[in-house]
Amino acid sequence: MTTEKTVTGTLKTGKLVEITTIIVEKMMGEEGRKILEFMLSNNDLIIEETAGKDLNIKSNIVRKILQKLSDEAVVIPVKVKDKDKVLHGWTLNRDALANFIITRLRKSRDKLSARIRELEENTFFMCPTCHRRFRYEEALANDFHCPNDNTLLIEVNRDYELNFLREKLKSLDRLLEYIYSDGF
């Protein structure tokens, strides 16, 4: 019975790490993913002073990303003693990964809901050249021409977009429901 729990826990942790990596890459780009993968391959630890060289990423970018990950509680700062000096390390906070994922999914859900409400309440026009969007009032003020390139604006297919966004919202809801039901 204990072995079964350990295997399930390991599988859950692996899935949490995988989802966290995807979210971090979306939030912080390829550098964020590289930093997280480097930590995973180094017993969940990264040394700030050497990370830039190890990953071929500017040290100030590494520091900014680690700070953002710390703000999200994904990593925790630690002091690492090396001979006669103290180095700044960061360790992966595996206990906080589920909360990080849930928080990010909720934020995405809230943004998606706001976009749906805005689309339901307004009529939008889009420039086919630069793809900039305008509310009806803005389009009217510009005589339905793009102020950037003077291209005639076209009305956004609201029904199509609403259906697309509602499907994304359902997908997010299913994912959140799965996470809650699975005991993450």
VOBA-1610 file (N, C-alpha, C; in pm, whole numbers, padded with zeros to 5 digits, always signed):
BEGIN
Met+00083-00120+00000Met+00000+00000+00000Met+00086+00126+00000Thr+00193+00128+00079Thr+00281+00244+00085Thr+00348+00267-00051Thr+00391+00159-00115Thr+00455+00171-00245Thr+00359+00232-00347Glu+00233+00189-00342Glu+00134+00242-00435Glu+00118+00393-00417Lys+00112+00439-00292Lys+00099+00583-00265Lys+00221+00658-00317Thr+00340+00602-00297Thr+00462+00667-00341Thr+00465+00680-00493Val+00428+00573-00562Val+00426+00577-00708Val+00325+00681-00755Thr+00206+00682-00699Thr+00104+00780-00736Thr+00153+00921-00706Gly+00214+00941-00590Gly+00268+01072-00554Gly+00375+01116-00650Thr+00462+01023-00690Thr+00567+01055-00785Thr+00508+01092-00921Leu+00405+01018-00963Leu+00340+01050-01090Leu+00275+01188-01085Lys+00207+01218-00973Lys+00145+01349-00958Lys+00250+01459-00960Thr+00359+01437-00887Thr+00465+01537-00882Thr+00524+01558-01020Gly+00544+01450-01093Gly+00596+01461-01229Gly+00503+01540-01319Lys+00373+01516-01306Lys+00274+01589-01385Lys+00272+01736-01344Leu+00282+01764-01214Leu+00285+01902-01165Leu+00406+01976-01221Val+00520+01909-01221Val+00642+01971-01274Val+00626+01997-01424Glu+00568+01902-01495Glu+00548+01917-01640Glu+00456+02036-01670Ile+00345+02046-01598Ile+00251+02157-01619Ile+00316+02289-01579Thr+00391+02289-01468Thr+00460+02411-01423Thr+00558+02457-01530Thr+00631+02365-01589Thr+00727+02399-01694Thr+00658+02466-01812Ile+00543+02414-01851Ile+00468+02473-01962Ile+00423+02615-01927Ile+00370+02633-01807Ile+00323+02765-01764Ile+00439+02863-01755Val+00551+02819-01697Val+00668+02907-01684Val+00717+02950-01822Glu+00718+02858-01917Glu+00762+02895-02052Glu+00668+02997-02115Lys+00537+02981-02094Lys+00441+03078-02147Lys+00459+03215-02081Met+00490+03216-01952Met+00504+03341-01878Met+00638+03410-01902Met+00745+03331-01905Met+00880+03387-01903Met+00966+03348-02021Gly+00908+03278-02115Gly+00981+03244-02236Gly+01073+03124-02221Glu+01153+03104-02325Glu+01244+02990-02330Glu+01345+02992-02215Glu+01390+03113-02177Glu+01487+03123-02067Glu+01428+03067-01937Gly+01301+03100-01910Gly+01235+03049-01790Gly+01229+02897-01789Arg+01196+02840-01906Arg+01192+02694-01917Arg+01330+02634-01894Lys+01432+02695-01956Lys+01569+02643-01940Lys+01613+02645-01794Ile+01581+02753-01724Ile+01618+02765-01583Ile+01550+02655-01502Leu+01421+02634-01525Leu+01348+02532-01452Leu+01402+02392-01484Glu+01428+02365-01610Glu+01482+02234-01648Glu+01621+02212-01589Phe+01701+02319-01584Phe+01834+02309-01523Phe+01822+02273-01376Met+01729+02338-01307Met+01707+02308-01165Met+01667+02161-01147Leu+01578+02114-01231Leu+01531+01976-01221Leu+01645+01876-01242Ser+01738+01911-01329Ser+01850+01820-01354Ser+01960+01834-01249Asn+01948+01933-01161Asn+02048+01958-01055Asn+01989+01944-00916Asn+01910+01842-00894Asn+01848+01819-00763Asn+01768+01939-00714Asp+01696+02002-00804Asp+01607+02115-00773Asp+01682+02239-00724Leu+01810+02251-00755Leu+01890+02364-00706Leu+01959+02435-00822Ile+01967+02567-00811Ile+02042+02647-00908Ile+02119+02752-00829Ile+02244+02773-00867Ile+02329+02874-00803Ile+02328+02997-00893Glu+02283+03107-00837Glu+02265+03230-00915Glu+02395+03277-00981Glu+02505+03269-00908Glu+02633+03320-00958Glu+02686+03243-01078Thr+02652+03116-01091Thr+02704+03035-01202Thr+02598+03001-01307Ala+02473+03029-01278Ala+02363+02989-01368Ala+02374+03053-01505Gly+02413+03178-01510Gly+02425+03247-01639Gly+02521+03177-01732Lys+02639+03140-01679Lys+02738+03070-01760Lys+02689+02930-01798Asp+02632+02860-01698Asp+02585+02724-01722Asp+02477+02717-01831Leu+02392+02819-01835Leu+02278+02817-01926Leu+02296+02906-02049Asn+02407+02979-02053Asn+02432+03074-02162Asn+02320+03179-02171Ile+02280+03228-02054Ile+02179+03333-02042Ile+02241+03443-01958Lys+02216+03568-01992Lys+02270+03679-01915Lys+02230+03666-01768Ser+02325+03693-01679Ser+02300+03674-01536Ser+02187+03762-01484Asn+02172+03884-01537Asn+02062+03968-01489Asn+01926+03912-01530Ile+01920+03845-01645Ile+01795+03782-01689Ile+01764+03662-01599Val+01868+03583-01567Val+01850+03469-01476Val+01796+03519-01343Arg+01855+03625-01291Arg+01815+03680-01161Arg+01669+03728-01166Lys+01631+03798-01273Lys+01493+03848-01286Lys+01393+03732-01291Ile+01426+03630-01368Ile+01336+03516-01379Ile+01325+03443-01246Leu+01437+03423-01179Leu+01432+03358-01048Leu+01351+03440-00948Gln+01362+03572-00956Gln+01284+03658-00867Gln+01134+03646-00897Lys+01099+03640-01026Lys+00959+03622-01063Lys+00907+03487-01015Leu+00990+03384-01031Leu+00950+03251-00983Leu+00936+03250-00832Ser+01020+03327-00764Ser+01010+03339-00619Ser+00881+03412-00580Asp+00846+03515-00654Asp+00720+03587-00629Asp+00600+03494-00642Glu+00611+03395-00728Glu+00504+03298-00749Glu+00518+03178-00654Ala+00620+03178-00568Ala+00649+03071-00471Ala+00691+02940-00538Val+00736+02947-00663Val+00783+02827-00733Val+00923+02791-00686Val+01004+02892-00654Val+01138+02869-00601Val+01154+02944-00469Ile+01250+02896-00390Ile+01280+02957-00260Ile+01429+02989-00257Pro+01465+03110-00214Pro+01608+03143-00205Pro+01674+03069-00089Val+01796+03023-00113Val+01875+02956-00008Val+02019+03004-00017Lys+02090+02995+00093Lys+02233+03027+00096Lys+02309+02896+00086Val+02410+02893-00001Val+02490+02772-00021Val+02635+02807+00011Lys+02693+02735+00107Lys+02833+02761+00144Lys+02924+02683+00051Asp+03024+02754-00003Asp+03122+02694-00092Asp+03259+02742-00046Lys+03332+02654+00019Lys+03464+02687+00075Lys+03451+02807+00169Asp+03507+02920+00129Asp+03507+03036+00218Asp+03404+03142+00180Lys+03316+03112+00086Lys+03216+03212+00046Lys+03075+03153+00049Val+02979+03243+00052Val+02838+03204+00051Val+02779+03243-00085Leu+02716+03146-00150Leu+02655+03169-00281Leu+02503+03178-00266His+02442+03248-00360His+02296+03261-00361His+02237+03149-00445Gly+02164+03063-00381Gly+02101+02952-00451Gly+01950+02965-00447Trp+01888+02889-00531Trp+01743+02883-00537Trp+01704+02737-00548Thr+01604+02697-00472Thr+01559+02559-00477Thr+01412+02555-00519Leu+01377+02451-00592Leu+01240+02435-00639Leu+01149+02402-00521Asn+01039+02472-00511Asn+00942+02452-00403Asn+00832+02360-00454Arg+00858+02231-00454Arg+00764+02134-00510Arg+00629+02136-00438Asp+00630+02170-00309Asp+00505+02174-00233Asp+00409+02281-00282Ala+00460+02383-00349Ala+00377+02495-00393Ala+00334+02486-00539Leu+00377+02382-00610Leu+00348+02374-00754Leu+00199+02365-00784Ala+00126+02286-00707Ala-00019+02272-00732Ala-00089+02406-00715Asn-00055+02478-00608Asn-00116+02610-00587Asn-00078+02708-00698Phe+00047+02702-00744Phe+00091+02788-00854Phe+00007+02762-00979Ile-00011+02634-01011Ile-00088+02597-01130Ile-00233+02643-01116Ile-00294+02617-01002Ile-00433+02656-00980Ile-00448+02808-00989Thr-00357+02881-00928Thr-00362+03028-00932Thr-00352+03079-01074Arg-00258+03024-01150Arg-00240+03067-01289Arg-00363+03033-01374Leu-00420+02914-01353Leu-00538+02875-01429Leu-00657+02965-01395Arg-00670+02999-01267Arg-00779+03090-01226Arg-00761+03228-01289Lys-00637+03278-01291Lys-00612+03409-01354Lys-00645+03404-01503Ser-00606+03295-01568Ser-00638+03279-01710Ser-00789+03273-01731Arg-00857+03202-01641Arg-01002+03191-01649Arg-01068+03328-01633Asp-01020+03406-01537Asp-01076+03540-01513Asp-01056+03630-01635Lys-00936+03624-01694Lys-00909+03706-01814Lys-00998+03663-01930Leu-01014+03534-01946Leu-01098+03481-02053Leu-01243+03523-02033Ser-01292+03516-01910Ser-01429+03559-01880Ser-01447+03707-01910Ala-01348+03788-01876Ala-01354+03932-01904Ala-01358+03957-02055Arg-01278+03882-02131Arg-01279+03897-02277Arg-01415+03860-02335Ile-01475+03755-02281Ile-01607+03713-02329Ile-01710+03821-02299Arg-01709+03875-02177Arg-01802+03983-02141Arg-01784+04104-02232Glu-01659+04141-02255Glu-01630+04257-02340Glu-01681+04234-02483Leu-01662+04114-02533Leu-01706+04081-02668Leu-01859+04077-02677Glu-01924+04030-02569Glu-02070+04027-02567Glu-02130+04168-02563Glu-02060+04259-02498Glu-02113+04394-02475Glu-02073+04495-02583Asn-01979+04462-02669Asn-01928+04557-02767Asn-01922+04495-02906Thr-01916+04583-03004Thr-01891+04541-03142Thr-01749+04583-03176Phe-01674+04492-03233Phe-01534+04520-03265Phe-01510+04515-03415Phe-01414+04596-03456Phe-01367+04596-03594Phe-01218+04572-03592Met-01168+04512-03701Met-01027+04478-03707Met-00967+04525-03839Cys-00842+04567-03832Cys-00769+04603-03952Cys-00711+04474-04012Pro-00743+04442-04137Pro-00689+04320-04197Pro-00538+04327-04224Thr-00482+04447-04221Thr-00339+04463-04247Thr-00256+04447-04119Cys-00286+04528-04018Cys-00205+04524-03894Cys-00271+04446-03781His-00394+04399-03801His-00470+04316-03707His-00503+04387-03575Arg-00495+04518-03575Arg-00534+04594-03456Arg-00686+04595-03447Arg-00737+04587-03322Arg-00881+04583-03300Arg-00930+04718-03248Phe-01053+04751-03288Phe-01114+04877-03246Phe-01257+04851-03202Arg-01299+04917-03095Arg-01440+04914-03059Arg-01517+04997-03162Tyr-01648+04977-03164Tyr-01732+05046-03261Tyr-01709+05197-03258Glu-01705+05254-03137Glu-01689+05399-03123Glu-01557+05447-03184Glu-01450+05371-03162Glu-01319+05407-03219Glu-01322+05397-03372Ala-01384+05289-03420Ala-01392+05270-03566Ala-01474+05383-03630Leu-01584+05419-03565Leu-01668+05527-03617Leu-01592+05660-03620Ala-01517+05687-03514Ala-01439+05811-03506Ala-01334+05818-03617Asn-01286+05703-03662Asn-01185+05698-03769Asn-01247+05667-03905Asp-01380+05684-03915Asp-01451+05660-04040Asp-01429+05517-04091Phe-01417+05423-03996Phe-01399+05280-04024Phe-01275+05251-04108His-01173+05334-04088His-01042+05312-04149His-00937+05305-04038Cys-00838+05221-04057Cys-00731+05206-03958Cys-00648+05335-03954Pro-00628+05391-03835Pro-00546+05513-03826Pro-00398+05487-03856Asn-00355+05362-03848Asn-00214+05329-03874Asn-00182+05321-04023Asp-00271+05254-04099Asp-00239+05231-04240Asp-00355+05265-04335Asn-00461+05325-04283Asn-00576+05371-04361Asn-00652+05259-04433Thr-00634+05135-04389Thr-00706+05022-04447Thr-00849+05021-04394Leu-00943+04981-04478Leu-01082+04970-04438Leu-01096+04860-04332Leu-01162+04892-04221Leu-01179+04796-04112Leu-01290+04697-04145Ile-01277+04575-04093Ile-01381+04475-04111Ile-01437+04437-03974Glu-01565+04404-03970Glu-01627+04369-03843Glu-01581+04230-03799Val-01550+04219-03672Val-01506+04091-03615Val-01628+03998-03607Asn-01608+03872-03645Asn-01714+03772-03637Asn-01734+03736-03489Arg-01824+03809-03426Arg-01844+03795-03282Arg-01889+03655-03243Asp-01982+03597-03316Asp-02033+03463-03282Asp-01922+03359-03284Tyr-01840+03364-03389Tyr-01729+03269-03401Tyr-01633+03285-03283Glu-01595+03411-03253Glu-01501+03436-03144Glu-01559+03396-03009Leu-01686+03428-02987Leu-01750+03391-02860Leu-01753+03240-02842Asn-01788+03167-02947Asn-01788+03020-02939Asn-01649+02967-02908Phe-01549+03022-02976Phe-01411+02980-02953Phe-01369+03006-02808Leu-01396+03127-02758Leu-01357+03163-02622Leu-01434+03082-02518Arg-01561+03056-02544Arg-01640+02975-02449Arg-01589+02832-02443Glu-01545+02778-02556Glu-01485+02644-02556Glu-01356+02642-02474Lys-01275+02746-02490Lys-01152+02757-02411Lys-01185+02765-02262Leu-01290+02840-02229Leu-01332+02854-02090Leu-01379+02720-02033Lys-01456+02645-02112Lys-01500+02511-02070Lys-01379+02421-02047Ser-01283+02430-02136Ser-01162+02349-02123Ser-01087+02382-01994Leu-01075+02511-01964Leu-01010+02552-01839Leu-01088+02503-01718Asp-01220+02513-01724Asp-01304+02465-01614Asp-01287+02315-01592Arg-01281+02239-01702Arg-01259+02094-01690Arg-01123+02064-01628Leu-01023+02138-01670Leu-00889+02118-01616Leu-00885+02149-01467Leu-00945+02259-01427Leu-00951+02294-01285Leu-01028+02189-01206Glu-01139+02142-01262Glu-01219+02039-01196Glu-01137+01911-01179Tyr-01063+01874-01282Tyr-00978+01755-01276Tyr-00873+01770-01166Ile-00811+01886-01160Ile-00707+01909-01060Ile-00765+01899-00920Tyr-00881+01961-00899Tyr-00943+01956-00766Tyr-00987+01815-00731Ser-01045+01742-00825Ser-01096+01608-00796Ser-00983+01508-00775Asp-00868+01534-00836Asp-00756+01442-00825Asp-00675+01465-00698Gly-00714+01565-00621Gly-00648+01587-00493Gly-00514+01657-00501Phe-00491+01733-00606Phe-00365+01807-00615Phe-00367+01911-00507
//
